Amino acid sequence: MEHLHRDLKPETGQVFLWRHAAVAGNQPGQGGAVDAERCAQALYRQRRRLLALGVFLLALAGVWRLSAWAAEGMQALLADAPSAPVSRPAESTPASAPAAESWELTLVNADHPLPADWQVQTVEVAGGERVDERILPALQQLFDAARAEGLYPVVASGWRTGEEQRQIMEDKVEAYRQEGYPEELARQAAAQWVAQPGTSEHELGLAVDINPDQTMGTGQELYDWLLEHAWEYGFIKRYPADKVDITGISNEPWHYRYVGQDAARAITEQGLCLEEYLGQT
């Protein structure tokens, strides 16, 4: 005798029919009792499986929810955290520029007169000119290097007093008058070459006009060499031809200013004038 039973398929949980044949020789009624017992055991096992599956799914859901809470908490913490400062490069003053109060970087021009408390100790060099004694070692090294290349520089002009600067300006104005310039135009023309008293670097004692010994070489050879090598000794060409609109002074290939080796290197490599280097344009 065959009996049809409904049960859950263990692997998929689907309902299916299965057949059970009564064992031959069993007495009527005995097969039904056995089948009922087996069916009850199968149902019990299935319930346990379903219960275990339910517990697993609940645990998985709990883990997922905890993960979600953790993620939300982290986002809230990040939202409340202060923003990191943004680093911005300097816009005007090069990062390599030393402090402007360094004596060798004192700026003197038409907009920055000689400091009222400026003091200078001068020393005489060959030819009778004087310079700030602090620049003498570097100046000597510069001249020695030039002589080693067959060039013979001399200091044509060094430190000047305010009175000497005024006289030089008046002499220049007079020269333009002699050429027929009206007074106002003569002074304007002179100012392109000579600084007003109190605004000249020569009054600092840190600037020199370097010309060649006329018996030993030409000016252009010396000026070319200075342009290439002066920075190695801390000097810069102070008034380049392409910076007249900033310096206010026409191109002077002979006028060199001591600024120190670090500044001279930076100024030369970056193609700057002193005003640009100090951010005073």
LOVEXDO-739012 format. One record per residue: x, y, z of N, C-alpha, C in turn; residue in one letter. Coordinates in steps of 0.05 Angstrom, whole numbers, padded with zeros to 5 digits, always signed. Layout:
BEGIN
[[X, Y, Z], [X, Y, Z], [X, Y, Z], a]
...
END
This chain:
BEGIN
[[+00017, -00024, +00000], [+00000, +00000, +00000], [+00018, +00025, +00000], m]
[[+00011, +00044, -00016], [+00027, +00068, -00018], [+00013, +00091, -00004], e]
[[+00028, +00109, +00009], [+00017, +00133, +00022], [+00031, +00157, +00011], h]
[[+00015, +00178, +00005], [+00027, +00204, -00004], [+00029, +00223, +00019], l]
[[+00052, +00235, +00023], [+00057, +00254, +00045], [+00067, +00280, +00033], h]
[[+00059, +00302, +00046], [+00069, +00329, +00038], [+00092, +00336, +00058], r]
[[+00113, +00346, +00047], [+00136, +00353, +00064], [+00152, +00375, +00050], d]
[[+00170, +00388, +00065], [+00188, +00409, +00054], [+00213, +00396, +00043], l]
[[+00220, +00403, +00019], [+00246, +00393, +00008], [+00268, +00405, +00024], k]
[[+00286, +00389, +00037], [+00307, +00401, +00055], [+00325, +00421, +00041], p]
[[+00332, +00417, +00015], [+00351, +00434, +00002], [+00338, +00461, -00005], e]
[[+00314, +00461, -00015], [+00302, +00486, -00025], [+00279, +00497, -00009], t]
[[+00268, +00481, +00009], [+00246, +00490, +00025], [+00219, +00488, +00010], g]
[[+00219, +00476, -00015], [+00194, +00473, -00030], [+00179, +00448, -00021], q]
[[+00153, +00451, -00024], [+00135, +00428, -00017], [+00136, +00407, -00040], v]
[[+00138, +00383, -00033], [+00138, +00362, -00054], [+00123, +00337, -00043], f]
[[+00116, +00319, -00060], [+00103, +00294, -00053], [+00123, +00271, -00053], l]
[[+00121, +00254, -00034], [+00138, +00231, -00034], [+00121, +00206, -00028], w]
[[+00129, +00185, -00038], [+00115, +00160, -00036], [+00129, +00142, -00016], r]
[[+00113, +00127, -00001], [+00124, +00107, +00018], [+00108, +00081, +00015], h]
[[+00121, +00061, +00008], [+00108, +00034, +00005], [+00108, +00020, +00031], a]
[[+00085, +00009, +00038], [+00083, -00007, +00063], [+00100, -00032, +00061], a]
[[+00114, -00038, +00082], [+00131, -00062, +00081], [+00114, -00087, +00080], v]
[[+00121, -00103, +00061], [+00105, -00128, +00058], [+00105, -00144, +00084], a]
[[+00082, -00154, +00091], [+00080, -00170, +00114], [+00071, -00155, +00138], g]
[[+00072, -00126, +00137], [+00062, -00111, +00159], [+00032, -00114, +00161], n]
[[+00022, -00115, +00185], [-00006, -00118, +00189], [-00020, -00092, +00184], q]
[[-00045, -00093, +00175], [-00060, -00068, +00170], [-00060, -00051, +00195], p]
[[-00054, -00025, +00192], [-00053, -00007, +00214], [-00025, -00001, +00224], g]
[[-00007, -00022, +00222], [+00020, -00018, +00231], [+00036, +00001, +00212], q]
[[+00032, -00003, +00187], [+00046, +00014, +00167], [+00038, +00043, +00171], g]
[[+00012, +00048, +00177], [+00004, +00076, +00181], [+00017, +00089, +00205], g]
[[+00020, +00073, +00227], [+00033, +00084, +00251], [+00062, +00091, +00245], a]
[[+00076, +00073, +00230], [+00104, +00077, +00224], [+00107, +00102, +00206], v]
[[+00089, +00104, +00187], [+00091, +00128, +00169], [+00086, +00153, +00184], d]
[[+00068, +00153, +00202], [+00062, +00177, +00218], [+00086, +00185, +00235], a]
[[+00099, +00165, +00247], [+00122, +00171, +00263], [+00145, +00182, +00247], e]
[[+00150, +00171, +00223], [+00171, +00181, +00206], [+00165, +00209, +00196], r]
[[+00139, +00214, +00190], [+00131, +00240, +00180], [+00136, +00261, +00202], c]
[[+00129, +00254, +00227], [+00133, +00272, +00249], [+00162, +00279, +00254], a]
[[+00179, +00258, +00251], [+00208, +00263, +00254], [+00219, +00281, +00232], q]
[[+00209, +00277, +00207], [+00218, +00293, +00185], [+00210, +00322, +00189], a]
[[+00185, +00326, +00198], [+00176, +00353, +00203], [+00192, +00367, +00226], l]
[[+00199, +00351, +00246], [+00215, +00362, +00268], [+00242, +00371, +00259], y]
[[+00254, +00354, +00241], [+00281, +00362, +00231], [+00279, +00387, +00214], r]
[[+00257, +00389, +00198], [+00254, +00412, +00181], [+00250, +00437, +00197], q]
[[+00234, +00435, +00219], [+00230, +00458, +00236], [+00256, +00468, +00248], r]
[[+00273, +00449, +00256], [+00299, +00457, +00268], [+00316, +00471, +00247], r]
[[+00315, +00460, +00223], [+00331, +00473, +00202], [+00321, +00502, +00197], r]
[[+00294, +00504, +00195], [+00282, +00531, +00191], [+00289, +00550, +00214], l]
[[+00288, +00539, +00238], [+00294, +00556, +00262], [+00323, +00565, +00260], l]
[[+00342, +00547, +00253], [+00370, +00554, +00251], [+00374, +00575, +00229], a]
[[+00360, +00571, +00206], [+00362, +00590, +00184], [+00352, +00618, +00193], l]
[[+00330, +00618, +00208], [+00319, +00643, +00217], [+00338, +00658, +00236], g]
[[+00350, +00643, +00255], [+00370, +00655, +00273], [+00393, +00667, +00257], v]
[[+00403, +00652, +00237], [+00425, +00661, +00221], [+00418, +00687, +00207], f]
[[+00394, +00688, +00195], [+00385, +00712, +00180], [+00382, +00736, +00199], l]
[[+00372, +00731, +00223], [+00369, +00752, +00242], [+00397, +00763, +00250], l]
[[+00416, +00745, +00255], [+00443, +00754, +00262], [+00455, +00770, +00239], a]
[[+00452, +00760, +00214], [+00463, +00775, +00191], [+00451, +00802, +00189], l]
[[+00424, +00804, +00193], [+00411, +00830, +00192], [+00422, +00849, +00214], a]
[[+00428, +00837, +00238], [+00439, +00854, +00259], [+00466, +00864, +00253], g]
[[+00483, +00848, +00241], [+00510, +00856, +00233], [+00508, +00878, +00212], v]
[[+00490, +00875, +00193], [+00487, +00895, +00172], [+00479, +00922, +00184], w]
[[+00460, +00921, +00203], [+00450, +00945, +00215], [+00472, +00959, +00231], r]
[[+00488, +00943, +00246], [+00510, +00955, +00261], [+00530, +00968, +00243], l]
[[+00535, +00956, +00219], [+00554, +00967, +00200], [+00543, +00994, +00190], s]
[[+00517, +00995, +00185], [+00504, +01019, +00175], [+00507, +01041, +00196], a]
[[+00501, +01034, +00221], [+00503, +01054, +00243], [+00532, +01065, +00245], w]
[[+00551, +01046, +00243], [+00579, +01054, +00245], [+00587, +01074, +00222], a]
[[+00577, +01068, +00198], [+00583, +01085, +00175], [+00570, +01112, +00179], a]
[[+00546, +01113, +00189], [+00533, +01139, +00194], [+00547, +01155, +00215], e]
[[+00556, +01141, +00236], [+00571, +01155, +00257], [+00597, +01166, +00247], g]
[[+00611, +01151, +00230], [+00637, +01161, +00219], [+00632, +01186, +00202], m]
[[+00611, +01185, +00185], [+00605, +01208, +00168], [+00599, +01233, +00185], q]
[[+00584, +01228, +00208], [+00578, +01251, +00225], [+00604, +01263, +00238], a]
[[+00622, +01245, +00245], [+00647, +01255, +00257], [+00663, +01271, +00237], l]
[[+00664, +01260, +00212], [+00679, +01274, +00191], [+00667, +01301, +00185], l]
[[+00640, +01302, +00185], [+00626, +01327, +00179], [+00632, +01348, +00200], a]
[[+00636, +01340, +00225], [+00641, +01358, +00247], [+00670, +01366, +00250], d]
[[+00688, +01350, +00237], [+00717, +01355, +00240], [+00725, +01382, +00227], a]
[[+00743, +01397, +00239], [+00752, +01422, +00227], [+00767, +01418, +00202], p]
[[+00764, +01436, +00183], [+00778, +01433, +00157], [+00808, +01439, +00161], s]
[[+00825, +01424, +00146], [+00854, +01428, +00147], [+00860, +01454, +00133], a]
[[+00880, +01469, +00143], [+00887, +01494, +00130], [+00899, +01489, +00102], p]
[[+00893, +01507, +00084], [+00903, +01505, +00056], [+00928, +01521, +00054], v]
[[+00949, +01509, +00044], [+00974, +01524, +00041], [+00974, +01538, +00014], s]
[[+00980, +01564, +00014], [+00981, +01579, -00011], [+01009, +01591, -00014], r]
[[+01020, +01590, -00039], [+01046, +01602, -00043], [+01044, +01633, -00041], p]
[[+01067, +01645, -00034], [+01068, +01674, -00033], [+01063, +01685, -00060], a]
[[+01048, +01707, -00062], [+01040, +01718, -00088], [+01060, +01739, -00099], e]
[[+01073, +01753, -00081], [+01091, +01774, -00091], [+01120, +01769, -00084], s]
[[+01125, +01764, -00058], [+01153, +01761, -00049], [+01162, +01732, -00054], t]
[[+01184, +01727, -00069], [+01194, +01700, -00073], [+01200, +01687, -00046], p]
[[+01194, +01660, -00045], [+01197, +01645, -00020], [+01226, +01645, -00011], a]
[[+01245, +01649, -00030], [+01273, +01647, -00023], [+01284, +01674, -00012], s]
[[+01268, +01695, -00013], [+01278, +01722, -00005], [+01283, +01722, +00025], a]
[[+01307, +01730, +00034], [+01312, +01732, +00062], [+01298, +01757, +00074], p]
[[+01300, +01760, +00100], [+01287, +01782, +00113], [+01297, +01809, +00101], a]
[[+01278, +01827, +00096], [+01285, +01852, +00084], [+01303, +01869, +00101], a]
[[+01303, +01864, +00128], [+01319, +01881, +00146], [+01349, +01874, +00145], e]
[[+01357, +01853, +00130], [+01385, +01847, +00127], [+01399, +01871, +00115], s]
[[+01422, +01879, +00126], [+01435, +01903, +00118], [+01442, +01903, +00088], w]
[[+01450, +01879, +00078], [+01458, +01878, +00050], [+01434, +01880, +00030], e]
[[+01409, +01878, +00041], [+01385, +01880, +00024], [+01370, +01906, +00028], l]
[[+01383, +01926, +00041], [+01370, +01952, +00045], [+01363, +01964, +00018], t]
[[+01338, +01970, +00014], [+01329, +01981, -00012], [+01330, +02012, -00011], l]
[[+01344, +02024, -00030], [+01344, +02053, -00033], [+01339, +02060, -00062], v]
[[+01317, +02074, -00066], [+01310, +02084, -00092], [+01292, +02109, -00089], n]
[[+01279, +02118, -00110], [+01263, +02142, -00109], [+01240, +02140, -00089], a]
[[+01230, +02116, -00084], [+01208, +02112, -00066], [+01218, +02103, -00038], d]
[[+01243, +02096, -00035], [+01254, +02087, -00010], [+01280, +02102, -00004], h]
[[+01279, +02125, +00008], [+01303, +02141, +00013], [+01322, +02127, +00033], p]
[[+01346, +02136, +00034], [+01366, +02126, +00052], [+01355, +02127, +00081], l]
[[+01356, +02105, +00096], [+01346, +02105, +00123], [+01360, +02127, +00140], p]
[[+01345, +02140, +00156], [+01356, +02162, +00172], [+01377, +02153, +00191], a]
[[+01375, +02128, +00200], [+01395, +02117, +00219], [+01417, +02101, +00206], d]
[[+01419, +02103, +00179], [+01439, +02087, +00166], [+01467, +02096, +00173], w]
[[+01484, +02078, +00180], [+01512, +02084, +00187], [+01530, +02066, +00170], q]
[[+01553, +02076, +00162], [+01571, +02061, +00145], [+01600, +02066, +00153], v]
[[+01615, +02045, +00155], [+01644, +02047, +00160], [+01657, +02040, +00133], q]
[[+01671, +02060, +00122], [+01683, +02056, +00096], [+01712, +02049, +00097], t]
[[+01722, +02038, +00075], [+01750, +02031, +00072], [+01758, +02040, +00044], v]
[[+01783, +02049, +00041], [+01792, +02058, +00015], [+01802, +02035, -00002], e]
[[+01796, +02036, -00028], [+01806, +02015, -00046], [+01825, +02028, -00066], v]
[[+01838, +02012, -00082], [+01856, +02022, -00102], [+01843, +02043, -00120], a]
[[+01856, +02065, -00124], [+01844, +02086, -00140], [+01832, +02109, -00124], g]
[[+01830, +02104, -00097], [+01821, +02125, -00080], [+01792, +02125, -00072], g]
[[+01775, +02108, -00085], [+01747, +02107, -00078], [+01744, +02091, -00052], e]
[[+01720, +02095, -00039], [+01715, +02081, -00014], [+01689, +02065, -00017], r]
[[+01688, +02043, -00001], [+01664, +02025, -00001], [+01659, +02017, +00028], v]
[[+01636, +02007, +00034], [+01629, +01996, +00060], [+01649, +01973, +00065], d]
[[+01662, +01974, +00088], [+01682, +01954, +00094], [+01672, +01925, +00094], e]
[[+01645, +01922, +00098], [+01634, +01895, +00099], [+01634, +01881, +00072], r]
[[+01635, +01897, +00050], [+01634, +01884, +00023], [+01662, +01881, +00011], i]
[[+01683, +01892, +00025], [+01710, +01891, +00014], [+01719, +01863, +00007], l]
[[+01717, +01843, +00025], [+01727, +01816, +00018], [+01714, +01805, -00007], p]
[[+01688, +01808, -00010], [+01674, +01797, -00034], [+01683, +01813, -00059], a]
[[+01686, +01839, -00056], [+01695, +01855, -00079], [+01723, +01848, -00088], l]
[[+01741, +01842, -00068], [+01768, +01834, -00075], [+01768, +01807, -00090], q]
[[+01752, +01789, -00081], [+01750, +01763, -00094], [+01739, +01766, -00122], q]
[[+01720, +01783, -00126], [+01709, +01788, -00153], [+01730, +01799, -00171], l]
[[+01745, +01818, -00162], [+01766, +01830, -00179], [+01789, +01810, -00185], f]
[[+01796, +01794, -00165], [+01817, +01774, -00169], [+01808, +01754, -00190], d]
[[+01783, +01746, -00190], [+01773, +01726, -00209], [+01773, +01739, -00237], a]
[[+01766, +01764, -00239], [+01766, +01778, -00266], [+01795, +01780, -00276], a]
[[+01813, +01786, -00259], [+01841, +01788, -00268], [+01852, +01761, -00277], r]
[[+01843, +01740, -00264], [+01852, +01713, -00273], [+01842, +01707, -00301], a]
[[+01822, +01721, -00310], [+01811, +01717, -00337], [+01823, +01738, -00357], e]
[[+01842, +01753, -00348], [+01855, +01773, -00366], [+01840, +01799, -00367], g]
[[+01822, +01804, -00347], [+01807, +01829, -00346], [+01816, +01845, -00321], l]
[[+01816, +01871, -00324], [+01828, +01888, -00302], [+01808, +01910, -00294], y]
[[+01790, +01903, -00276], [+01769, +01923, -00267], [+01780, +01942, -00247], p]
[[+01768, +01966, -00246], [+01774, +01986, -00226], [+01748, +01997, -00215], v]
[[+01748, +02007, -00190], [+01724, +02020, -00179], [+01725, +02049, -00188], v]
[[+01707, +02055, -00207], [+01706, +02083, -00217], [+01691, +02101, -00198], a]
[[+01672, +02089, -00182], [+01657, +02105, -00163], [+01647, +02086, -00141], s]
[[+01649, +02095, -00116], [+01640, +02078, -00094], [+01621, +02094, -00076], g]
[[+01628, +02095, -00050], [+01610, +02109, -00031], [+01611, +02139, -00036], w]
[[+01587, +02152, -00034], [+01585, +02181, -00037], [+01570, +02192, -00013], r]
[[+01577, +02217, -00006], [+01562, +02232, +00014], [+01538, +02244, +00000], t]
[[+01518, +02253, +00015], [+01495, +02266, +00004], [+01503, +02290, -00013], g]
[[+01522, +02305, -00004], [+01531, +02329, -00018], [+01544, +02322, -00045], e]
[[+01560, +02301, -00044], [+01573, +02292, -00069], [+01551, +02283, -00089], e]
[[+01531, +02269, -00080], [+01509, +02260, -00098], [+01494, +02284, -00109], q]
[[+01490, +02305, -00093], [+01476, +02329, -00103], [+01493, +02343, -00125], r]
[[+01519, +02344, -00121], [+01536, +02357, -00140], [+01536, +02341, -00167], q]
[[+01537, +02315, -00165], [+01536, +02299, -00189], [+01510, +02304, -00205], i]
[[+01488, +02306, -00190], [+01462, +02311, -00203], [+01463, +02339, -00217], m]
[[+01473, +02359, -00203], [+01474, +02386, -00215], [+01492, +02386, -00240], e]
[[+01514, +02371, -00239], [+01532, +02370, -00262], [+01518, +02357, -00286], d]
[[+01502, +02337, -00280], [+01488, +02324, -00302], [+01467, +02342, -00314], k]
[[+01453, +02356, -00297], [+01432, +02375, -00306], [+01445, +02397, -00324], v]
[[+01468, +02407, -00315], [+01482, +02427, -00330], [+01491, +02417, -00357], e]
[[+01499, +02392, -00358], [+01507, +02380, -00384], [+01484, +02380, -00403], a]
[[+01460, +02374, -00394], [+01437, +02374, -00412], [+01429, +02403, -00419], y]
[[+01433, +02422, -00401], [+01427, +02450, -00408], [+01445, +02459, -00431], r]
[[+01471, +02450, -00429], [+01490, +02458, -00450], [+01482, +02446, -00477], q]
[[+01467, +02425, -00477], [+01457, +02413, -00502], [+01432, +02426, -00512], e]
[[+01422, +02445, -00496], [+01398, +02460, -00505], [+01372, +02451, -00492], g]
[[+01373, +02434, -00472], [+01349, +02425, -00458], [+01339, +02448, -00440], y]
[[+01313, +02453, -00440], [+01301, +02471, -00420], [+01306, +02460, -00392], p]
[[+01304, +02477, -00371], [+01310, +02469, -00344], [+01295, +02443, -00336], e]
[[+01269, +02444, -00340], [+01253, +02421, -00330], [+01260, +02395, -00345], e]
[[+01263, +02397, -00371], [+01271, +02373, -00387], [+01299, +02364, -00380], l]
[[+01316, +02383, -00374], [+01344, +02376, -00367], [+01344, +02360, -00341], a]
[[+01328, +02368, -00321], [+01327, +02353, -00296], [+01314, +02325, -00300], r]
[[+01293, +02324, -00317], [+01281, +02298, -00322], [+01300, +02279, -00335], q]
[[+01316, +02290, -00355], [+01335, +02273, -00368], [+01357, +02264, -00349], a]
[[+01367, +02282, -00332], [+01388, +02276, -00313], [+01379, +02254, -00294], a]
[[+01353, +02255, -00286], [+01342, +02235, -00267], [+01342, +02207, -00278], a]
[[+01344, +02205, -00304], [+01345, +02178, -00316], [+01372, +02165, -00312], q]
[[+01392, +02180, -00304], [+01419, +02170, -00300], [+01430, +02174, -00272], w]
[[+01421, +02194, -00259], [+01431, +02201, -00232], [+01408, +02202, -00213], v]
[[+01411, +02189, -00190], [+01391, +02189, -00169], [+01392, +02215, -00153], a]
[[+01369, +02224, -00144], [+01368, +02248, -00127], [+01383, +02243, -00101], q]
[[+01395, +02263, -00090], [+01408, +02260, -00064], [+01389, +02247, -00043], p]
[[+01400, +02228, -00028], [+01383, +02214, -00009], [+01370, +02189, -00020], g]
[[+01371, +02185, -00046], [+01359, +02161, -00059], [+01379, +02145, -00075], t]
[[+01404, +02150, -00072], [+01425, +02136, -00087], [+01437, +02113, -00071], s]
[[+01440, +02091, -00085], [+01453, +02068, -00072], [+01482, +02074, -00065], e]
[[+01494, +02092, -00079], [+01522, +02099, -00072], [+01524, +02110, -00044], h]
[[+01503, +02122, -00034], [+01504, +02133, -00007], [+01503, +02111, +00014], e]
[[+01494, +02086, +00006], [+01495, +02063, +00023], [+01524, +02053, +00028], l]
[[+01540, +02056, +00007], [+01567, +02044, +00008], [+01568, +02016, -00002], g]
[[+01544, +02005, -00012], [+01543, +01978, -00021], [+01543, +01975, -00051], l]
[[+01545, +01998, -00065], [+01545, +01997, -00094], [+01571, +02008, -00105], a]
[[+01579, +01997, -00128], [+01604, +02006, -00141], [+01599, +02008, -00171], v]
[[+01611, +02028, -00183], [+01612, +02030, -00212], [+01639, +02017, -00220], d]
[[+01638, +01996, -00236], [+01662, +01981, -00243], [+01667, +01985, -00273], i]
[[+01690, +01997, -00278], [+01699, +02001, -00306], [+01726, +01987, -00310], n]
[[+01733, +01983, -00335], [+01759, +01970, -00340], [+01782, +01990, -00339], p]
[[+01805, +01980, -00332], [+01830, +01995, -00335], [+01834, +01998, -00365], d]
[[+01832, +02023, -00375], [+01831, +02027, -00404], [+01857, +02018, -00417], q]
[[+01878, +02015, -00403], [+01904, +02006, -00415], [+01905, +01976, -00417], t]
[[+01885, +01961, -00405], [+01887, +01932, -00404], [+01864, +01917, -00417], m]
[[+01843, +01931, -00426], [+01821, +01917, -00438], [+01798, +01936, -00445], g]
[[+01777, +01925, -00457], [+01754, +01941, -00465], [+01731, +01938, -00445], t]
[[+01714, +01958, -00445], [+01691, +01957, -00426], [+01672, +01934, -00431], g]
[[+01666, +01928, -00456], [+01646, +01908, -00463], [+01655, +01880, -00453], q]
[[+01680, +01874, -00456], [+01690, +01848, -00447], [+01686, +01846, -00417], e]
[[+01692, +01867, -00402], [+01688, +01866, -00373], [+01659, +01864, -00366], l]
[[+01642, +01880, -00379], [+01614, +01880, -00372], [+01601, +01853, -00377], y]
[[+01609, +01840, -00399], [+01598, +01813, -00405], [+01607, +01793, -00384], d]
[[+01632, +01795, -00375], [+01641, +01777, -00355], [+01627, +01781, -00328], w]
[[+01623, +01806, -00321], [+01609, +01813, -00296], [+01581, +01803, -00296], l]
[[+01568, +01806, -00319], [+01540, +01797, -00321], [+01537, +01767, -00316], l]
[[+01558, +01752, -00324], [+01557, +01723, -00321], [+01567, +01714, -00294], e]
[[+01586, +01728, -00281], [+01599, +01717, -00258], [+01596, +01734, -00232], h]
[[+01587, +01758, -00233], [+01586, +01775, -00209], [+01569, +01762, -00187], a]
[[+01547, +01749, -00194], [+01530, +01737, -00174], [+01544, +01717, -00156], w]
[[+01565, +01704, -00168], [+01580, +01684, -00152], [+01593, +01696, -00128], e]
[[+01597, +01722, -00128], [+01610, +01736, -00106], [+01591, +01755, -00091], y]
[[+01565, +01752, -00097], [+01545, +01767, -00082], [+01536, +01793, -00094], g]
[[+01544, +01799, -00119], [+01537, +01824, -00132], [+01517, +01819, -00154], f]
[[+01500, +01839, -00159], [+01481, +01838, -00181], [+01483, +01863, -00198], i]
[[+01477, +01861, -00223], [+01474, +01885, -00240], [+01448, +01898, -00231], k]
[[+01451, +01922, -00220], [+01428, +01934, -00206], [+01407, +01946, -00225], r]
[[+01415, +01956, -00248], [+01396, +01969, -00266], [+01396, +01956, -00294], y]
[[+01383, +01933, -00297], [+01382, +01920, -00323], [+01365, +01936, -00343], p]
[[+01370, +01931, -00368], [+01356, +01946, -00389], [+01326, +01940, -00390], a]
[[+01319, +01915, -00382], [+01290, +01907, -00384], [+01275, +01913, -00358], d]
[[+01287, +01927, -00339], [+01274, +01934, -00314], [+01272, +01964, -00309], k]
[[+01276, +01980, -00329], [+01276, +02009, -00326], [+01249, +02019, -00315], v]
[[+01227, +02006, -00323], [+01201, +02015, -00314], [+01197, +02010, -00284], d]
[[+01214, +01992, -00273], [+01212, +01986, -00244], [+01232, +02002, -00228], i]
[[+01257, +02002, -00238], [+01279, +02015, -00223], [+01279, +02045, -00227], t]
[[+01268, +02055, -00250], [+01269, +02083, -00256], [+01295, +02093, -00265], g]
[[+01315, +02076, -00268], [+01342, +02083, -00277], [+01348, +02068, -00303], i]
[[+01361, +02083, -00322], [+01368, +02071, -00347], [+01389, +02049, -00343], s]
[[+01392, +02032, -00363], [+01411, +02010, -00363], [+01439, +02020, -00357], n]
[[+01451, +02009, -00336], [+01479, +02016, -00328], [+01495, +01990, -00325], e]
[[+01509, +01982, -00346], [+01524, +01957, -00345], [+01547, +01957, -00325], p]
[[+01554, +01980, -00315], [+01577, +01983, -00297], [+01569, +01984, -00267], w]
[[+01543, +01988, -00262], [+01534, +01992, -00234], [+01526, +01965, -00222], h]
[[+01542, +01957, -00201], [+01537, +01932, -00187], [+01532, +01937, -00157], y]
[[+01514, +01921, -00147], [+01506, +01924, -00119], [+01510, +01898, -00104], r]
[[+01521, +01900, -00080], [+01525, +01876, -00063], [+01499, +01870, -00048], y]
[[+01490, +01845, -00051], [+01465, +01835, -00037], [+01470, +01809, -00022], v]
[[+01494, +01798, -00024], [+01499, +01772, -00012], [+01496, +01749, -00033], g]
[[+01510, +01727, -00029], [+01510, +01706, -00049], [+01483, +01693, -00053], q]
[[+01468, +01687, -00032], [+01442, +01674, -00035], [+01423, +01691, -00051], d]
[[+01421, +01716, -00044], [+01402, +01734, -00058], [+01412, +01738, -00087], a]
[[+01438, +01741, -00090], [+01449, +01746, -00117], [+01443, +01722, -00136], a]
[[+01445, +01698, -00125], [+01439, +01674, -00141], [+01410, +01674, -00149], r]
[[+01392, +01678, -00130], [+01363, +01678, -00135], [+01355, +01699, -00155], a]
[[+01365, +01723, -00151], [+01358, +01746, -00169], [+01367, +01740, -00197], i]
[[+01391, +01730, -00200], [+01402, +01724, -00226], [+01388, +01701, -00240], t]
[[+01383, +01679, -00225], [+01370, +01656, -00237], [+01341, +01662, -00245], e]
[[+01328, +01679, -00229], [+01300, +01685, -00235], [+01296, +01709, -00253], q]
[[+01318, +01723, -00260], [+01316, +01746, -00278], [+01301, +01769, -00265], g]
[[+01307, +01774, -00240], [+01293, +01796, -00225], [+01311, +01820, -00221], l]
[[+01299, +01842, -00213], [+01314, +01864, -00202], [+01309, +01864, -00172], c]
[[+01324, +01881, -00157], [+01322, +01880, -00128], [+01294, +01886, -00118], l]
[[+01280, +01905, -00131], [+01253, +01912, -00123], [+01235, +01888, -00125], e]
[[+01237, +01873, -00147], [+01220, +01849, -00150], [+01226, +01828, -00130], e]
[[+01252, +01824, -00125], [+01260, +01804, -00105], [+01249, +01810, -00077], y]
[[+01248, +01836, -00070], [+01239, +01844, -00044], [+01209, +01849, -00043], l]
[[+01195, +01845, -00066], [+01167, +01850, -00068], [+01159, +01879, -00065], g]
[[+01176, +01897, -00075], [+01171, +01926, -00072], [+01168, +01939, -00099], q]
[[+01153, +01927, -00117], [+01149, +01938, -00144], [+01125, +01957, -00144], t]
END
